[in-house]
Amino acid sequence: MANENMLPDQDVTYLNVMQALVEDKAGKYIQMAGVCPCPRCRIDVVALTLSKMPSKYVVVQKADAVPMLSVYENRYGTALVSSLLAACEQVKAHPRHASGGDEKPRGVAFVR
Ligand SMILES: [Zn+2]
């Protein structure tokens, strides 16, 4: 007799809700703040933001992972946005992406 309230173990997973929220919002704020949209800068923004926020791991049913984010968004939204904006400003001021094409490191002489 199957208990309908119990799900098979493979239907549950853990989720860092803070990471999911930051990844969800990063694109919007990167664009708003005028940060370089390259993958490296996006990753830097997400990593910097997550470093400033408490990590929140929860065990969820895989199907419920996204809807339950709104609970945490209500709880952490304000702090998260302020951390996200601070991270955007930091990455914008000091981008760490590989310089493309004509931007060679300055002050380096090439001796042939
Ligand atoms: Zn970039």
Backbone and ligand atoms as CSV (ligand in chain L), in Angstrom:
chain,resi,resn,atom,element,x,y,z
A,1,MET,N,N,0.839,-1.199,0.000
A,1,MET,CA,C,0.000,0.000,0.000
A,1,MET,C,C,0.878,1.254,0.000
A,2,ALA,N,N,0.720,2.063,-0.988
A,2,ALA,CA,C,1.564,3.245,-1.111
A,2,ALA,C,C,0.981,4.412,-0.325
A,3,ASN,N,N,1.858,5.063,0.376
A,3,ASN,CA,C,1.450,6.294,1.053
A,3,ASN,C,C,1.580,7.445,0.067
A,4,GLU,N,N,0.498,8.069,-0.252
A,4,GLU,CA,C,0.519,9.091,-1.303
A,4,GLU,C,C,1.245,10.363,-0.878
A,5,ASN,N,N,1.461,10.525,0.406
A,5,ASN,CA,C,2.171,11.712,0.862
A,5,ASN,C,C,3.682,11.537,0.786
A,6,MET,N,N,4.125,10.308,0.608
A,6,MET,CA,C,5.564,10.071,0.544
A,6,MET,C,C,5.988,10.003,-0.916
A,7,LEU,N,N,7.009,10.767,-1.246
A,7,LEU,CA,C,7.525,10.724,-2.597
A,7,LEU,C,C,8.758,9.841,-2.632
A,8,PRO,N,N,9.011,9.222,-3.759
A,8,PRO,CA,C,10.268,8.477,-3.885
A,8,PRO,C,C,11.442,9.423,-3.650
A,9,ASP,N,N,12.518,8.890,-3.076
A,9,ASP,CA,C,13.657,9.743,-2.732
A,9,ASP,C,C,14.197,10.521,-3.923
A,10,GLN,N,N,14.118,9.942,-5.092
A,10,GLN,CA,C,14.713,10.632,-6.242
A,10,GLN,C,C,13.882,11.836,-6.685
A,11,ASP,N,N,12.706,12.014,-6.100
A,11,ASP,CA,C,11.901,13.176,-6.466
A,11,ASP,C,C,12.157,14.388,-5.579
A,12,VAL,N,N,13.055,14.233,-4.616
A,12,VAL,CA,C,13.406,15.400,-3.812
A,12,VAL,C,C,14.844,15.785,-4.091
A,13,THR,N,N,15.126,17.037,-3.876
A,13,THR,CA,C,16.478,17.535,-4.103
A,13,THR,C,C,16.758,18.648,-3.107
A,14,TYR,N,N,18.021,19.046,-3.000
A,14,TYR,CA,C,18.308,20.209,-2.174
A,14,TYR,C,C,18.484,21.414,-3.082
A,15,LEU,N,N,18.195,22.543,-2.527
A,15,LEU,CA,C,18.242,23.766,-3.325
A,15,LEU,C,C,18.790,24.877,-2.450
A,16,ASN,N,N,19.770,25.597,-2.952
A,16,ASN,CA,C,20.224,26.799,-2.272
A,16,ASN,C,C,19.314,27.920,-2.764
A,17,VAL,N,N,18.314,28.234,-1.949
A,17,VAL,CA,C,17.323,29.200,-2.419
A,17,VAL,C,C,17.951,30.566,-2.670
A,18,MET,N,N,18.984,30.889,-1.897
A,18,MET,CA,C,19.619,32.185,-2.103
A,18,MET,C,C,20.270,32.230,-3.479
A,19,GLN,N,N,20.946,31.137,-3.841
A,19,GLN,CA,C,21.590,31.075,-5.150
A,19,GLN,C,C,20.552,31.161,-6.271
A,20,ALA,N,N,19.467,30.437,-6.088
A,20,ALA,CA,C,18.425,30.458,-7.117
A,20,ALA,C,C,17.852,31.860,-7.277
A,21,LEU,N,N,17.664,32.553,-6.155
A,21,LEU,CA,C,17.119,33.913,-6.218
A,21,LEU,C,C,18.102,34.867,-6.892
A,22,VAL,N,N,19.378,34.757,-6.507
A,22,VAL,CA,C,20.379,35.661,-7.084
A,22,VAL,C,C,20.503,35.412,-8.586
A,23,GLU,N,N,20.553,34.131,-8.972
A,23,GLU,CA,C,20.663,33.822,-10.402
A,23,GLU,C,C,19.441,34.335,-11.161
A,24,ASP,N,N,18.306,34.259,-10.489
A,24,ASP,CA,C,17.072,34.716,-11.119
A,24,ASP,C,C,17.078,36.231,-11.343
A,25,LYS,N,N,17.653,36.967,-10.398
A,25,LYS,CA,C,17.586,38.423,-10.460
A,25,LYS,C,C,18.808,39.071,-11.096
A,26,ALA,N,N,19.912,38.351,-11.171
A,26,ALA,CA,C,21.177,38.952,-11.584
A,26,ALA,C,C,21.071,39.664,-12.935
A,27,GLY,N,N,20.476,39.005,-13.907
A,27,GLY,CA,C,20.416,39.563,-15.248
A,27,GLY,C,C,19.771,40.936,-15.275
A,28,LYS,N,N,18.667,41.068,-14.568
A,28,LYS,CA,C,17.925,42.326,-14.541
A,28,LYS,C,C,18.771,43.455,-13.947
A,29,TYR,N,N,19.455,43.157,-12.830
A,29,TYR,CA,C,20.204,44.218,-12.162
A,29,TYR,C,C,21.521,44.519,-12.874
A,30,ILE,N,N,22.094,43.507,-13.504
A,30,ILE,CA,C,23.297,43.730,-14.308
A,30,ILE,C,C,22.977,44.717,-15.428
A,31,GLN,N,N,21.820,44.510,-16.022
A,31,GLN,CA,C,21.399,45.387,-17.102
A,31,GLN,C,C,21.095,46.788,-16.565
A,32,MET,N,N,20.364,46.853,-15.455
A,32,MET,CA,C,20.000,48.136,-14.858
A,32,MET,C,C,21.226,48.946,-14.463
A,33,ALA,N,N,22.225,48.247,-13.898
A,33,ALA,CA,C,23.407,48.949,-13.389
A,33,ALA,C,C,24.425,49.234,-14.496
A,34,GLY,N,N,24.162,48.707,-15.684
A,34,GLY,CA,C,25.076,48.947,-16.789
A,34,GLY,C,C,26.380,48.167,-16.675
A,35,VAL,N,N,26.312,46.994,-16.026
A,35,VAL,CA,C,27.493,46.148,-15.918
A,35,VAL,C,C,27.699,45.433,-17.254
A,36,CYS,N,N,28.953,45.165,-17.581
A,36,CYS,CA,C,29.276,44.375,-18.765
A,36,CYS,C,C,28.479,43.069,-18.740
A,37,PRO,N,N,27.792,42.729,-19.830
A,37,PRO,CA,C,26.916,41.553,-19.824
A,37,PRO,C,C,27.612,40.233,-20.149
A,38,CYS,N,N,28.940,40.197,-20.175
A,38,CYS,CA,C,29.617,38.958,-20.547
A,38,CYS,C,C,29.458,37.915,-19.431
A,39,PRO,N,N,29.605,36.624,-19.768
A,39,PRO,CA,C,29.395,35.559,-18.771
A,39,PRO,C,C,30.296,35.709,-17.546
A,40,ARG,N,N,31.543,36.142,-17.758
A,40,ARG,CA,C,32.471,36.263,-16.635
A,40,ARG,C,C,31.995,37.310,-15.632
A,41,CYS,N,N,31.546,38.448,-16.132
A,41,CYS,CA,C,31.095,39.512,-15.234
A,41,CYS,C,C,29.825,39.092,-14.507
A,42,ARG,N,N,28.951,38.353,-15.197
A,42,ARG,CA,C,27.732,37.868,-14.560
A,42,ARG,C,C,28.086,36.909,-13.422
A,43,ILE,N,N,29.029,36.013,-13.683
A,43,ILE,CA,C,29.447,35.056,-12.663
A,43,ILE,C,C,30.060,35.787,-11.468
A,44,ASP,N,N,30.859,36.813,-11.745
A,44,ASP,CA,C,31.450,37.590,-10.657
A,44,ASP,C,C,30.378,38.272,-9.809
A,45,VAL,N,N,29.367,38.817,-10.472
A,45,VAL,CA,C,28.281,39.486,-9.739
A,45,VAL,C,C,27.546,38.477,-8.849
A,46,VAL,N,N,27.225,37.313,-9.420
A,46,VAL,CA,C,26.500,36.300,-8.648
A,46,VAL,C,C,27.341,35.818,-7.461
A,47,ALA,N,N,28.629,35.550,-7.704
A,47,ALA,CA,C,29.501,35.046,-6.639
A,47,ALA,C,C,29.679,36.086,-5.532
A,48,LEU,N,N,29.869,37.341,-5.927
A,48,LEU,CA,C,30.039,38.409,-4.938
A,48,LEU,C,C,28.774,38.572,-4.096
A,49,THR,N,N,27.643,38.523,-4.761
A,49,THR,CA,C,26.375,38.678,-4.045
A,49,THR,C,C,26.167,37.541,-3.062
A,50,LEU,N,N,26.421,36.320,-3.519
A,50,LEU,CA,C,26.216,35.157,-2.650
A,50,LEU,C,C,27.180,35.160,-1.471
A,51,SER,N,N,28.369,35.738,-1.657
A,51,SER,CA,C,29.326,35.813,-0.556
A,51,SER,C,C,28.808,36.688,0.575
A,52,LYS,N,N,27.929,37.616,0.231
A,52,LYS,CA,C,27.432,38.557,1.238
A,52,LYS,C,C,26.123,38.105,1.863
A,53,MET,N,N,25.509,37.085,1.279
A,53,MET,CA,C,24.211,36.644,1.781
A,53,MET,C,C,24.374,35.328,2.543
A,54,PRO,N,N,23.494,35.096,3.524
A,54,PRO,CA,C,23.521,33.789,4.185
A,54,PRO,C,C,23.051,32.726,3.196
A,55,SER,N,N,23.677,31.548,3.215
A,55,SER,CA,C,23.194,30.500,2.322
A,55,SER,C,C,21.986,29.829,2.970
A,56,LYS,N,N,21.016,29.495,2.154
A,56,LYS,CA,C,19.793,28.881,2.655
A,56,LYS,C,C,19.506,27.637,1.837
A,57,TYR,N,N,19.826,26.483,2.438
A,57,TYR,CA,C,19.552,25.231,1.741
A,57,TYR,C,C,18.263,24.632,2.272
A,58,VAL,N,N,17.443,24.202,1.360
A,58,VAL,CA,C,16.208,23.528,1.739
A,58,VAL,C,C,16.076,22.264,0.910
A,59,VAL,N,N,15.349,21.296,1.465
A,59,VAL,CA,C,15.037,20.083,0.717
A,59,VAL,C,C,13.640,20.243,0.155
A,60,VAL,N,N,13.543,20.082,-1.130
A,60,VAL,CA,C,12.263,20.331,-1.796
A,60,VAL,C,C,11.939,19.204,-2.762
A,61,GLN,N,N,10.672,19.111,-3.091
A,61,GLN,CA,C,10.306,18.256,-4.209
A,61,GLN,C,C,10.744,18.972,-5.467
A,62,LYS,N,N,11.304,18.211,-6.395
A,62,LYS,CA,C,11.846,18.841,-7.596
A,62,LYS,C,C,10.819,19.732,-8.284
A,63,ALA,N,N,9.584,19.297,-8.313
A,63,ALA,CA,C,8.553,20.058,-9.011
A,63,ALA,C,C,8.219,21.358,-8.295
A,64,ASP,N,N,8.503,21.419,-6.980
A,64,ASP,CA,C,8.134,22.596,-6.197
A,64,ASP,C,C,9.262,23.606,-6.067
A,65,ALA,N,N,10.425,23.295,-6.600
A,65,ALA,CA,C,11.602,24.111,-6.350
A,65,ALA,C,C,11.384,25.572,-6.716
A,66,VAL,N,N,10.796,25.835,-7.840
A,66,VAL,CA,C,10.669,27.217,-8.279
A,66,VAL,C,C,9.554,27.969,-7.545
A,67,PRO,N,N,8.341,27.425,-7.441
A,67,PRO,CA,C,7.289,28.184,-6.759
A,67,PRO,C,C,7.640,28.587,-5.328
A,68,MET,N,N,8.357,27.726,-4.587
A,68,MET,CA,C,8.613,28.073,-3.188
A,68,MET,C,C,9.641,29.192,-3.020
A,69,LEU,N,N,10.281,29.572,-4.106
A,69,LEU,CA,C,11.247,30.669,-4.022
A,69,LEU,C,C,10.603,31.973,-3.568
A,70,SER,N,N,9.346,32.151,-3.895
A,70,SER,CA,C,8.699,33.425,-3.577
A,70,SER,C,C,8.659,33.670,-2.069
A,71,VAL,N,N,8.587,32.615,-1.287
A,71,VAL,CA,C,8.614,32.758,0.173
A,71,VAL,C,C,9.916,33.418,0.599
A,72,TYR,N,N,11.018,32.946,0.024
A,72,TYR,CA,C,12.331,33.490,0.395
A,72,TYR,C,C,12.566,34.849,-0.242
A,73,GLU,N,N,11.956,35.042,-1.389
A,73,GLU,CA,C,12.084,36.344,-2.031
A,73,GLU,C,C,11.450,37.417,-1.147
A,74,ASN,N,N,10.308,37.100,-0.550
A,74,ASN,CA,C,9.655,38.055,0.349
A,74,ASN,C,C,10.522,38.328,1.569
A,75,ARG,N,N,11.195,37.265,2.056
A,75,ARG,CA,C,11.963,37.408,3.285
A,75,ARG,C,C,13.303,38.113,3.064
A,76,TYR,N,N,13.951,37.797,1.948
A,76,TYR,CA,C,15.317,38.284,1.737
A,76,TYR,C,C,15.448,39.270,0.587
A,77,GLY,N,N,14.340,39.553,-0.077
A,77,GLY,CA,C,14.393,40.353,-1.294
A,77,GLY,C,C,15.154,41.663,-1.151
A,78,THR,N,N,14.859,42.414,-0.084
A,78,THR,CA,C,15.468,43.735,0.069
A,78,THR,C,C,16.974,43.637,0.265
A,79,ALA,N,N,17.406,42.752,1.167
A,79,ALA,CA,C,18.839,42.579,1.424
A,79,ALA,C,C,19.532,42.060,0.173
A,80,LEU,N,N,18.834,41.184,-0.524
A,80,LEU,CA,C,19.418,40.576,-1.710
A,80,LEU,C,C,19.645,41.616,-2.809
A,81,VAL,N,N,18.668,42.466,-3.002
A,81,VAL,CA,C,18.800,43.481,-4.047
A,81,VAL,C,C,19.925,44.446,-3.692
A,82,SER,N,N,20.042,44.797,-2.409
A,82,SER,CA,C,21.106,45.739,-2.060
A,82,SER,C,C,22.479,45.093,-2.227
A,83,SER,N,N,22.613,43.807,-1.884
A,83,SER,CA,C,23.879,43.105,-2.121
A,83,SER,C,C,24.173,42.972,-3.613
A,84,LEU,N,N,23.120,42.714,-4.356
A,84,LEU,CA,C,23.268,42.534,-5.801
A,84,LEU,C,C,23.742,43.840,-6.448
A,85,LEU,N,N,23.150,44.950,-6.022
A,85,LEU,CA,C,23.547,46.236,-6.597
A,85,LEU,C,C,24.981,46.597,-6.208
A,86,ALA,N,N,25.356,46.283,-4.968
A,86,ALA,CA,C,26.732,46.552,-4.529
A,86,ALA,C,C,27.707,45.720,-5.363
A,87,ALA,N,N,27.355,44.467,-5.608
A,87,ALA,CA,C,28.211,43.587,-6.414
A,87,ALA,C,C,28.313,44.107,-7.848
A,88,CYS,N,N,27.206,44.592,-8.371
A,88,CYS,CA,C,27.207,45.155,-9.728
A,88,CYS,C,C,28.185,46.326,-9.808
A,89,GLU,N,N,28.127,47.211,-8.816
A,89,GLU,CA,C,29.009,48.376,-8.821
A,89,GLU,C,C,30.474,47.945,-8.747
A,90,GLN,N,N,30.732,46.922,-7.940
A,90,GLN,CA,C,32.102,46.446,-7.767
A,90,GLN,C,C,32.648,45.848,-9.072
A,91,VAL,N,N,31.828,45.042,-9.725
A,91,VAL,CA,C,32.271,44.402,-10.971
A,91,VAL,C,C,32.396,45.441,-12.083
A,92,LYS,N,N,31.492,46.400,-12.057
A,92,LYS,CA,C,31.541,47.451,-13.074
A,92,LYS,C,C,32.829,48.267,-12.928
A,93,ALA,N,N,33.217,48.541,-11.693
A,93,ALA,CA,C,34.418,49.338,-11.451
A,93,ALA,C,C,35.690,48.540,-11.737
A,94,HIS,N,N,35.642,47.244,-11.454
A,94,HIS,CA,C,36.837,46.411,-11.637
A,94,HIS,C,C,36.489,45.114,-12.357
A,95,PRO,N,N,36.146,45.200,-13.630
A,95,PRO,CA,C,35.811,43.973,-14.358
A,95,PRO,C,C,37.016,43.043,-14.443
A,96,ARG,N,N,36.777,41.751,-14.285
A,96,ARG,CA,C,37.878,40.786,-14.316
A,96,ARG,C,C,37.858,39.910,-15.557
A,97,HIS,N,N,37.017,40.276,-16.520
A,97,HIS,CA,C,36.974,39.484,-17.753
A,97,HIS,C,C,38.286,39.636,-18.526
A,98,ALA,N,N,38.584,38.634,-19.316
A,98,ALA,CA,C,39.778,38.702,-20.154
A,98,ALA,C,C,39.604,39.863,-21.119
A,99,SER,N,N,40.629,40.667,-21.231
A,99,SER,CA,C,40.506,41.799,-22.142
A,99,SER,C,C,40.544,41.299,-23.577
A,100,GLY,N,N,39.666,41.835,-24.356
A,100,GLY,CA,C,39.535,41.338,-25.722
A,100,GLY,C,C,40.326,42.182,-26.706
A,101,GLY,N,N,40.877,41.543,-27.703
A,101,GLY,CA,C,41.463,42.212,-28.857
A,101,GLY,C,C,42.526,43.244,-28.543
A,102,ASP,N,N,42.149,44.521,-28.664
A,102,ASP,CA,C,43.158,45.577,-28.639
A,102,ASP,C,C,43.571,45.997,-27.228
A,103,GLU,N,N,42.941,45.441,-26.210
A,103,GLU,CA,C,43.301,45.848,-24.859
A,103,GLU,C,C,44.399,44.963,-24.285
A,104,LYS,N,N,45.623,45.298,-24.599
A,104,LYS,CA,C,46.756,44.538,-24.060
A,104,LYS,C,C,47.144,45.140,-22.718
A,105,PRO,N,N,47.746,44.323,-21.871
A,105,PRO,CA,C,48.205,44.872,-20.601
A,105,PRO,C,C,49.149,46.023,-20.856
A,106,ARG,N,N,48.958,47.076,-20.065
A,106,ARG,CA,C,49.810,48.254,-20.273
A,106,ARG,C,C,51.105,48.106,-19.493
A,107,GLY,N,N,52.130,48.770,-20.002
A,107,GLY,CA,C,53.398,48.773,-19.307
A,107,GLY,C,C,54.233,47.532,-19.570
A,108,VAL,N,N,53.788,46.715,-20.506
A,108,VAL,CA,C,54.565,45.519,-20.811
A,108,VAL,C,C,55.254,45.722,-22.161
A,109,ALA,N,N,56.554,45.606,-22.172
A,109,ALA,CA,C,57.289,45.763,-23.408
A,109,ALA,C,C,57.546,44.374,-24.016
A,110,PHE,N,N,57.323,44.256,-25.285
A,110,PHE,CA,C,57.607,42.994,-25.947
A,110,PHE,C,C,58.975,43.070,-26.601
A,111,VAL,N,N,59.881,42.242,-26.160
A,111,VAL,CA,C,61.253,42.238,-26.702
A,111,VAL,C,C,61.351,41.102,-27.708
A,112,ARG,N,N,61.777,41.447,-28.908
A,112,ARG,CA,C,61.905,40.414,-29.938
A,112,ARG,C,C,63.339,39.944,-30.067
L,1,ZN,ZN,ZN,32.647,41.426,-18.809
